[in-house]
Amino acid sequence: MSSLHPIEKNVKASSFEEAFFHSNETYIHPTAVIGDHVTLGKGVKIGPFCTVVGNTSIGDNTRLHAHVTIGLPGQVVGVLQSLGTIIIGSNCEIREFVTVHGARTDEGSTRIGNNCYIMHNAHVAHDVIIGNNVVVNPDVNFGGHTVVEDRAVIMTGSATHQFTHIGTLTALAPFSGIRQDLPPFCIFSGKPGAFFGLNVVGLRRNGVPRESINALKHVTNLFYLEKLPLQKITDTSIAEPSWGSDQYVQQFLTFVHNSTRGVSRRCGKESEAELL
């Protein structure tokens, strides 16, 4: 670059910026490596020094910023090539140095939904499933087979154990670590993650009615503060339909009932306002 005329440098920079940030056309930077089995949707942007290999598909208008790596073999002893499929949805922003790995087996799949924002240095391990509208902050590490439901927020430096499940609209505070499942609609913090209240801000932003928020406060108080057995809470919800029949309460109870790793009943002290 040092031998280029200054005007030529500007032209090249302007060309990249126009193509990556302002054009509606699919764009692949000349330094990127794209494998033979990669499928790109309309308007996809592949930035400088990206590597996309394996049986990978990327949806419309998703952008891979510089140095993103997608489709390399999962970090499993004995896995030497990209296996399964990697599916990334539409309108995602995948920032610098993110890694998304292939599956553990030929039948497996690593998936990221639509409208996700994955910030720099995040790691999406083999067979991870991330839903729609999920925000992943910098330096997050997802263990293999983690499931993250729609509209969850995973904050800076957090990590998940393999096979953990994070519910919709749940927020995991910075530098937390989890080894059990996190039910929907809540805030968790710490190592291991403890309950710190409802994600009230997220619930309101997503149009959850006040009556439903109050019903969720009631059921989470029974579960985390009073620590009633799940069956007792379920029976009480049936006996008191004024809150127990609420769709969000039922979603919370169903998640806990179906948890395969178990749900931690640790409870923290700070309010959600102090965490966010």
Contacts in CASP RR format, 6 or more apart in sequence:
PFRMAT RR
TARGET T0000
AUTHOR 0000-0000-0000
METHOD contacts of the structure
MODEL  1
MSSLHPIEKNVKASSFEEAFFHSNETYIHPTAVIGDHVTLGKGVKIGPFC
TVVGNTSIGDNTRLHAHVTIGLPGQVVGVLQSLGTIIIGSNCEIREFVTV
HGARTDEGSTRIGNNCYIMHNAHVAHDVIIGNNVVVNPDVNFGGHTVVED
RAVIMTGSATHQFTHIGTLTALAPFSGIRQDLPPFCIFSGKPGAFFGLNV
VGLRRNGVPRESINALKHVTNLFYLEKLPLQKITDTSIAEPSWGSDQYVQ
QFLTFVHNSTRGVSRRCGKESEAELL
1 9 0 8 1.000
4 12 0 8 1.000
16 29 0 8 1.000
16 48 0 8 1.000
19 25 0 8 1.000
19 27 0 8 1.000
19 45 0 8 1.000
20 27 0 8 1.000
20 29 0 8 1.000
20 45 0 8 1.000
20 47 0 8 1.000
20 63 0 8 1.000
24 43 0 8 1.000
25 43 0 8 1.000
26 40 0 8 1.000
26 41 0 8 1.000
26 42 0 8 1.000
26 43 0 8 1.000
26 44 0 8 1.000
26 45 0 8 1.000
27 43 0 8 1.000
27 44 0 8 1.000
27 45 0 8 1.000
27 46 0 8 1.000
27 47 0 8 1.000
28 34 0 8 1.000
28 40 0 8 1.000
28 46 0 8 1.000
28 47 0 8 1.000
29 46 0 8 1.000
29 47 0 8 1.000
29 48 0 8 1.000
29 49 0 8 1.000
29 50 0 8 1.000
31 47 0 8 1.000
31 48 0 8 1.000
31 49 0 8 1.000
32 46 0 8 1.000
32 47 0 8 1.000
32 48 0 8 1.000
32 49 0 8 1.000
32 50 0 8 1.000
32 51 0 8 1.000
32 52 0 8 1.000
33 50 0 8 1.000
33 51 0 8 1.000
33 52 0 8 1.000
33 53 0 8 1.000
34 40 0 8 1.000
34 46 0 8 1.000
34 52 0 8 1.000
34 53 0 8 1.000
35 52 0 8 1.000
35 53 0 8 1.000
35 54 0 8 1.000
37 53 0 8 1.000
37 54 0 8 1.000
37 55 0 8 1.000
37 56 0 8 1.000
38 52 0 8 1.000
38 53 0 8 1.000
38 54 0 8 1.000
38 56 0 8 1.000
38 57 0 8 1.000
38 58 0 8 1.000
39 56 0 8 1.000
39 57 0 8 1.000
39 58 0 8 1.000
40 46 0 8 1.000
40 57 0 8 1.000
40 58 0 8 1.000
40 59 0 8 1.000
41 57 0 8 1.000
41 58 0 8 1.000
41 59 0 8 1.000
41 60 0 8 1.000
41 62 0 8 1.000
41 90 0 8 1.000
42 60 0 8 1.000
42 61 0 8 1.000
43 60 0 8 1.000
43 61 0 8 1.000
44 58 0 8 1.000
44 59 0 8 1.000
44 60 0 8 1.000
44 61 0 8 1.000
44 62 0 8 1.000
44 63 0 8 1.000
44 64 0 8 1.000
45 62 0 8 1.000
45 63 0 8 1.000
45 64 0 8 1.000
46 52 0 8 1.000
46 64 0 8 1.000
47 63 0 8 1.000
47 64 0 8 1.000
47 65 0 8 1.000
47 66 0 8 1.000
47 68 0 8 1.000
48 66 0 8 1.000
48 67 0 8 1.000
49 66 0 8 1.000
49 67 0 8 1.000
50 64 0 8 1.000
50 66 0 8 1.000
50 67 0 8 1.000
50 68 0 8 1.000
50 69 0 8 1.000
50 70 0 8 1.000
51 68 0 8 1.000
51 69 0 8 1.000
51 70 0 8 1.000
51 71 0 8 1.000
51 72 0 8 1.000
52 58 0 8 1.000
52 64 0 8 1.000
52 68 0 8 1.000
52 69 0 8 1.000
52 70 0 8 1.000
52 71 0 8 1.000
53 70 0 8 1.000
53 71 0 8 1.000
53 72 0 8 1.000
53 82 0 8 1.000
54 71 0 8 1.000
54 82 0 8 1.000
54 86 0 8 1.000
54 102 0 8 1.000
55 82 0 8 1.000
55 84 0 8 1.000
55 85 0 8 1.000
55 86 0 8 1.000
56 70 0 8 1.000
56 71 0 8 1.000
56 85 0 8 1.000
56 86 0 8 1.000
56 87 0 8 1.000
56 88 0 8 1.000
57 85 0 8 1.000
57 86 0 8 1.000
57 87 0 8 1.000
57 88 0 8 1.000
58 64 0 8 1.000
58 70 0 8 1.000
58 88 0 8 1.000
58 89 0 8 1.000
59 88 0 8 1.000
59 89 0 8 1.000
59 90 0 8 1.000
59 92 0 8 1.000
60 90 0 8 1.000
60 91 0 8 1.000
61 90 0 8 1.000
61 91 0 8 1.000
62 88 0 8 1.000
62 89 0 8 1.000
62 90 0 8 1.000
62 91 0 8 1.000
62 92 0 8 1.000
62 93 0 8 1.000
62 94 0 8 1.000
63 92 0 8 1.000
63 93 0 8 1.000
63 94 0 8 1.000
64 70 0 8 1.000
64 94 0 8 1.000
64 98 0 8 1.000
65 93 0 8 1.000
65 94 0 8 1.000
65 95 0 8 1.000
65 96 0 8 1.000
65 120 0 8 1.000
66 96 0 8 1.000
66 97 0 8 1.000
67 96 0 8 1.000
67 97 0 8 1.000
68 94 0 8 1.000
68 95 0 8 1.000
68 96 0 8 1.000
68 97 0 8 1.000
68 98 0 8 1.000
68 99 0 8 1.000
68 100 0 8 1.000
69 97 0 8 1.000
69 98 0 8 1.000
69 99 0 8 1.000
69 100 0 8 1.000
70 86 0 8 1.000
70 88 0 8 1.000
70 94 0 8 1.000
70 99 0 8 1.000
70 100 0 8 1.000
71 82 0 8 1.000
71 86 0 8 1.000
71 100 0 8 1.000
71 101 0 8 1.000
71 102 0 8 1.000
71 110 0 8 1.000
72 82 0 8 1.000
72 99 0 8 1.000
72 101 0 8 1.000
72 102 0 8 1.000
73 79 0 8 1.000
73 80 0 8 1.000
73 81 0 8 1.000
73 82 0 8 1.000
73 83 0 8 1.000
73 101 0 8 1.000
73 102 0 8 1.000
74 82 0 8 1.000
74 83 0 8 1.000
74 101 0 8 1.000
74 102 0 8 1.000
74 103 0 8 1.000
74 104 0 8 1.000
74 125 0 8 1.000
74 126 0 8 1.000
75 101 0 8 1.000
75 125 0 8 1.000
75 126 0 8 1.000
76 104 0 8 1.000
76 126 0 8 1.000
79 104 0 8 1.000
79 126 0 8 1.000
82 102 0 8 1.000
83 102 0 8 1.000
83 103 0 8 1.000
83 104 0 8 1.000
83 105 0 8 1.000
83 106 0 8 1.000
83 108 0 8 1.000
84 102 0 8 1.000
84 103 0 8 1.000
84 105 0 8 1.000
84 106 0 8 1.000
84 107 0 8 1.000
84 108 0 8 1.000
84 109 0 8 1.000
85 103 0 8 1.000
85 108 0 8 1.000
85 109 0 8 1.000
85 110 0 8 1.000
86 100 0 8 1.000
86 101 0 8 1.000
86 102 0 8 1.000
86 103 0 8 1.000
86 109 0 8 1.000
86 110 0 8 1.000
86 111 0 8 1.000
87 109 0 8 1.000
87 110 0 8 1.000
87 111 0 8 1.000
87 112 0 8 1.000
87 113 0 8 1.000
88 94 0 8 1.000
88 100 0 8 1.000
88 111 0 8 1.000
88 112 0 8 1.000
88 113 0 8 1.000
89 112 0 8 1.000
89 113 0 8 1.000
89 114 0 8 1.000
89 116 0 8 1.000
90 114 0 8 1.000
90 115 0 8 1.000
91 114 0 8 1.000
91 115 0 8 1.000
92 112 0 8 1.000
92 113 0 8 1.000
92 114 0 8 1.000
92 115 0 8 1.000
92 116 0 8 1.000
92 117 0 8 1.000
92 118 0 8 1.000
93 116 0 8 1.000
93 117 0 8 1.000
93 118 0 8 1.000
94 100 0 8 1.000
94 112 0 8 1.000
94 116 0 8 1.000
94 118 0 8 1.000
95 117 0 8 1.000
95 118 0 8 1.000
95 119 0 8 1.000
95 120 0 8 1.000
95 122 0 8 1.000
96 120 0 8 1.000
96 121 0 8 1.000
97 120 0 8 1.000
97 121 0 8 1.000
98 118 0 8 1.000
98 119 0 8 1.000
98 120 0 8 1.000
98 121 0 8 1.000
98 122 0 8 1.000
98 123 0 8 1.000
98 124 0 8 1.000
99 122 0 8 1.000
99 123 0 8 1.000
99 124 0 8 1.000
100 110 0 8 1.000
100 112 0 8 1.000
100 124 0 8 1.000
101 110 0 8 1.000
101 123 0 8 1.000
101 124 0 8 1.000
101 125 0 8 1.000
101 126 0 8 1.000
102 110 0 8 1.000
102 126 0 8 1.000
102 127 0 8 1.000
103 109 0 8 1.000
103 110 0 8 1.000
103 126 0 8 1.000
103 127 0 8 1.000
104 126 0 8 1.000
104 127 0 8 1.000
104 144 0 8 1.000
108 127 0 8 1.000
109 127 0 8 1.000
109 129 0 8 1.000
110 124 0 8 1.000
110 125 0 8 1.000
110 126 0 8 1.000
110 127 0 8 1.000
110 128 0 8 1.000
110 129 0 8 1.000
111 128 0 8 1.000
111 129 0 8 1.000
111 130 0 8 1.000
111 131 0 8 1.000
112 118 0 8 1.000
112 124 0 8 1.000
112 130 0 8 1.000
112 131 0 8 1.000
112 134 0 8 1.000
113 130 0 8 1.000
113 131 0 8 1.000
113 132 0 8 1.000
113 134 0 8 1.000
114 132 0 8 1.000
114 133 0 8 1.000
115 132 0 8 1.000
115 133 0 8 1.000
116 130 0 8 1.000
116 131 0 8 1.000
116 132 0 8 1.000
116 133 0 8 1.000
116 134 0 8 1.000
116 135 0 8 1.000
116 136 0 8 1.000
117 134 0 8 1.000
117 135 0 8 1.000
117 136 0 8 1.000
118 124 0 8 1.000
118 136 0 8 1.000
119 135 0 8 1.000
119 136 0 8 1.000
119 137 0 8 1.000
119 138 0 8 1.000
119 140 0 8 1.000
120 138 0 8 1.000
120 139 0 8 1.000
121 138 0 8 1.000
121 139 0 8 1.000
122 136 0 8 1.000
122 137 0 8 1.000
122 138 0 8 1.000
122 139 0 8 1.000
122 140 0 8 1.000
122 141 0 8 1.000
122 142 0 8 1.000
123 140 0 8 1.000
123 141 0 8 1.000
123 142 0 8 1.000
124 130 0 8 1.000
124 142 0 8 1.000
125 141 0 8 1.000
125 142 0 8 1.000
125 143 0 8 1.000
125 144 0 8 1.000
125 145 0 8 1.000
125 146 0 8 1.000
125 162 0 8 1.000
126 144 0 8 1.000
126 145 0 8 1.000
127 144 0 8 1.000
127 145 0 8 1.000
128 142 0 8 1.000
128 143 0 8 1.000
128 144 0 8 1.000
128 145 0 8 1.000
128 146 0 8 1.000
128 147 0 8 1.000
128 148 0 8 1.000
129 146 0 8 1.000
129 147 0 8 1.000
129 148 0 8 1.000
130 136 0 8 1.000
130 142 0 8 1.000
130 148 0 8 1.000
131 148 0 8 1.000
131 149 0 8 1.000
131 150 0 8 1.000
131 152 0 8 1.000
132 150 0 8 1.000
132 151 0 8 1.000
133 150 0 8 1.000
133 151 0 8 1.000
134 148 0 8 1.000
134 150 0 8 1.000
134 151 0 8 1.000
134 152 0 8 1.000
134 153 0 8 1.000
134 154 0 8 1.000
135 152 0 8 1.000
135 153 0 8 1.000
135 154 0 8 1.000
136 154 0 8 1.000
137 153 0 8 1.000
137 154 0 8 1.000
137 155 0 8 1.000
137 156 0 8 1.000
137 157 0 8 1.000
137 158 0 8 1.000
137 174 0 8 1.000
138 156 0 8 1.000
138 157 0 8 1.000
139 156 0 8 1.000
139 157 0 8 1.000
140 154 0 8 1.000
140 155 0 8 1.000
140 156 0 8 1.000
140 157 0 8 1.000
140 158 0 8 1.000
140 159 0 8 1.000
141 157 0 8 1.000
141 158 0 8 1.000
141 159 0 8 1.000
141 160 0 8 1.000
142 148 0 8 1.000
142 159 0 8 1.000
142 160 0 8 1.000
143 159 0 8 1.000
143 160 0 8 1.000
143 161 0 8 1.000
143 162 0 8 1.000
143 164 0 8 1.000
144 162 0 8 1.000
144 163 0 8 1.000
145 162 0 8 1.000
145 163 0 8 1.000
146 160 0 8 1.000
146 161 0 8 1.000
146 162 0 8 1.000
146 163 0 8 1.000
146 164 0 8 1.000
146 165 0 8 1.000
146 166 0 8 1.000
147 164 0 8 1.000
147 165 0 8 1.000
147 166 0 8 1.000
148 154 0 8 1.000
148 166 0 8 1.000
148 167 0 8 1.000
149 165 0 8 1.000
149 166 0 8 1.000
149 167 0 8 1.000
149 168 0 8 1.000
149 170 0 8 1.000
149 184 0 8 1.000
150 168 0 8 1.000
150 169 0 8 1.000
151 168 0 8 1.000
151 169 0 8 1.000
151 202 0 8 1.000
151 206 0 8 1.000
152 166 0 8 1.000
152 167 0 8 1.000
152 168 0 8 1.000
152 169 0 8 1.000
152 170 0 8 1.000
152 171 0 8 1.000
152 172 0 8 1.000
153 170 0 8 1.000
153 171 0 8 1.000
153 172 0 8 1.000
153 199 0 8 1.000
154 166 0 8 1.000
154 171 0 8 1.000
154 172 0 8 1.000
155 171 0 8 1.000
155 172 0 8 1.000
155 173 0 8 1.000
155 174 0 8 1.000
155 176 0 8 1.000
156 174 0 8 1.000
156 175 0 8 1.000
157 174 0 8 1.000
157 175 0 8 1.000
157 176 0 8 1.000
158 172 0 8 1.000
158 173 0 8 1.000
158 174 0 8 1.000
158 175 0 8 1.000
158 176 0 8 1.000
158 177 0 8 1.000
158 178 0 8 1.000
159 176 0 8 1.000
159 177 0 8 1.000
159 178 0 8 1.000
160 166 0 8 1.000
160 177 0 8 1.000
160 178 0 8 1.000
161 177 0 8 1.000
161 178 0 8 1.000
161 179 0 8 1.000
161 180 0 8 1.000
161 261 0 8 1.000
163 260 0 8 1.000
163 261 0 8 1.000
164 178 0 8 1.000
164 179 0 8 1.000
164 180 0 8 1.000
164 181 0 8 1.000
164 182 0 8 1.000
164 261 0 8 1.000
165 181 0 8 1.000
165 182 0 8 1.000
165 255 0 8 1.000
165 259 0 8 1.000
165 260 0 8 1.000
165 261 0 8 1.000
166 172 0 8 1.000
166 178 0 8 1.000
166 181 0 8 1.000
166 182 0 8 1.000
167 181 0 8 1.000
167 182 0 8 1.000
167 183 0 8 1.000
167 184 0 8 1.000
167 185 0 8 1.000
167 255 0 8 1.000
168 184 0 8 1.000
168 185 0 8 1.000
168 251 0 8 1.000
169 184 0 8 1.000
169 185 0 8 1.000
169 199 0 8 1.000
169 202 0 8 1.000
169 203 0 8 1.000
169 206 0 8 1.000
170 182 0 8 1.000
170 183 0 8 1.000
170 184 0 8 1.000
170 185 0 8 1.000
170 186 0 8 1.000
170 187 0 8 1.000
170 188 0 8 1.000
170 199 0 8 1.000
171 186 0 8 1.000
171 187 0 8 1.000
171 188 0 8 1.000
171 199 0 8 1.000
171 202 0 8 1.000
171 275 0 8 1.000
171 276 0 8 1.000
172 178 0 8 1.000
172 182 0 8 1.000
172 187 0 8 1.000
172 188 0 8 1.000
172 189 0 8 1.000
172 193 0 8 1.000
173 187 0 8 1.000
173 188 0 8 1.000
173 189 0 8 1.000
173 190 0 8 1.000
173 196 0 8 1.000
173 275 0 8 1.000
173 276 0 8 1.000
175 190 0 8 1.000
175 191 0 8 1.000
176 188 0 8 1.000
176 189 0 8 1.000
176 190 0 8 1.000
176 191 0 8 1.000
176 193 0 8 1.000
177 190 0 8 1.000
177 191 0 8 1.000
177 192 0 8 1.000
177 193 0 8 1.000
178 188 0 8 1.000
178 192 0 8 1.000
178 193 0 8 1.000
178 264 0 8 1.000
179 192 0 8 1.000
179 261 0 8 1.000
179 264 0 8 1.000
180 192 0 8 1.000
180 259 0 8 1.000
180 261 0 8 1.000
180 262 0 8 1.000
180 263 0 8 1.000
180 264 0 8 1.000
181 255 0 8 1.000
181 259 0 8 1.000
181 260 0 8 1.000
181 261 0 8 1.000
181 262 0 8 1.000
181 263 0 8 1.000
182 188 0 8 1.000
182 193 0 8 1.000
182 263 0 8 1.000
182 264 0 8 1.000
183 252 0 8 1.000
183 255 0 8 1.000
183 256 0 8 1.000
183 259 0 8 1.000
183 263 0 8 1.000
184 248 0 8 1.000
184 251 0 8 1.000
184 252 0 8 1.000
184 255 0 8 1.000
185 198 0 8 1.000
185 199 0 8 1.000
185 203 0 8 1.000
185 208 0 8 1.000
185 216 0 8 1.000
185 220 0 8 1.000
185 248 0 8 1.000
185 251 0 8 1.000
185 252 0 8 1.000
186 195 0 8 1.000
186 196 0 8 1.000
186 197 0 8 1.000
186 198 0 8 1.000
186 199 0 8 1.000
186 220 0 8 1.000
187 195 0 8 1.000
187 196 0 8 1.000
187 197 0 8 1.000
187 198 0 8 1.000
187 199 0 8 1.000
187 272 0 8 1.000
187 275 0 8 1.000
187 276 0 8 1.000
188 194 0 8 1.000
188 195 0 8 1.000
188 196 0 8 1.000
189 196 0 8 1.000
189 268 0 8 1.000
189 270 0 8 1.000
189 275 0 8 1.000
192 264 0 8 1.000
192 266 0 8 1.000
193 264 0 8 1.000
193 266 0 8 1.000
194 264 0 8 1.000
194 266 0 8 1.000
194 267 0 8 1.000
194 268 0 8 1.000
195 220 0 8 1.000
195 224 0 8 1.000
195 264 0 8 1.000
195 265 0 8 1.000
195 266 0 8 1.000
195 267 0 8 1.000
195 268 0 8 1.000
196 267 0 8 1.000
196 268 0 8 1.000
196 269 0 8 1.000
196 270 0 8 1.000
196 271 0 8 1.000
196 272 0 8 1.000
196 275 0 8 1.000
197 220 0 8 1.000
197 224 0 8 1.000
197 271 0 8 1.000
197 272 0 8 1.000
198 213 0 8 1.000
198 216 0 8 1.000
198 217 0 8 1.000
198 220 0 8 1.000
198 272 0 8 1.000
199 272 0 8 1.000
200 213 0 8 1.000
200 272 0 8 1.000
201 272 0 8 1.000
201 276 0 8 1.000
202 208 0 8 1.000
203 212 0 8 1.000
203 213 0 8 1.000
203 216 0 8 1.000
204 213 0 8 1.000
208 248 0 8 1.000
211 246 0 8 1.000
212 246 0 8 1.000
212 247 0 8 1.000
212 248 0 8 1.000
212 249 0 8 1.000
214 243 0 8 1.000
215 243 0 8 1.000
215 244 0 8 1.000
215 246 0 8 1.000
215 248 0 8 1.000
215 249 0 8 1.000
216 246 0 8 1.000
216 248 0 8 1.000
216 249 0 8 1.000
216 252 0 8 1.000
218 243 0 8 1.000
218 249 0 8 1.000
219 233 0 8 1.000
219 237 0 8 1.000
219 243 0 8 1.000
219 244 0 8 1.000
219 249 0 8 1.000
219 252 0 8 1.000
219 253 0 8 1.000
220 252 0 8 1.000
222 228 0 8 1.000
222 233 0 8 1.000
222 236 0 8 1.000
223 230 0 8 1.000
223 233 0 8 1.000
223 256 0 8 1.000
223 265 0 8 1.000
224 265 0 8 1.000
224 267 0 8 1.000
225 267 0 8 1.000
227 265 0 8 1.000
228 236 0 8 1.000
230 253 0 8 1.000
230 256 0 8 1.000
230 257 0 8 1.000
233 253 0 8 1.000
234 253 0 8 1.000
234 257 0 8 1.000
236 244 0 8 1.000
237 243 0 8 1.000
237 244 0 8 1.000
237 245 0 8 1.000
237 249 0 8 1.000
237 250 0 8 1.000
237 253 0 8 1.000
238 244 0 8 1.000
243 249 0 8 1.000
244 250 0 8 1.000
255 263 0 8 1.000
256 263 0 8 1.000
END
